[in-house]
Amino acid sequence: MRCQETVYLTKARIISKPDFSFYENGTKRFAEAKGFETPEWRIKRRLWEHYGPGPLEIYKGSAKSFRLHETIIPICC
């Protein structure tokens, strides 16, 4: 497991730093924990749908109860 690995989205090399990256059954996956969404996050979320290097699990909630909200599977994967 790695924390805040730099991922480049698009040929313009837009940077995204998911909270965690890990391997599950030989597939590289990423995880992002969100307390609230920012305008920047909404843009990067849409970019991940098209250019992400692997599945992105999004967890939402408070420190007491995070839960898996959704998993984004990029078009390329």
C-alpha positions, 0 to 999 in steps of 0.5 A, a space after each residue: 500500500 502506498 500513500 498519495 502516489 502521484 498519478 497523471 491524468 491526460 496528456 496535459 499531465 494534470 496531477 491527481 494524488 489519491 489517498 492510497 494505492 494498493 494491489 488486489 488480485 493483481 490489479 492496481 486500485 486506488 482509494 480516496 476518502 472524502 469528507 466533502 467535495 471541492 470543485 477541483 475534486 469534481 473535475 478530477 473525478 470526471 477526468 479519472 472516468 476517462 484517463 484514470 490508470 485503474 479503479 478508484 474507490 471513493 469513501 465518504 463519511 465522517 471520521 467515525 463512519 467512512 463507507 464505500 460510496 462508489 467505485 469509478 472504473 475508467 473507460 480505458 480499463 
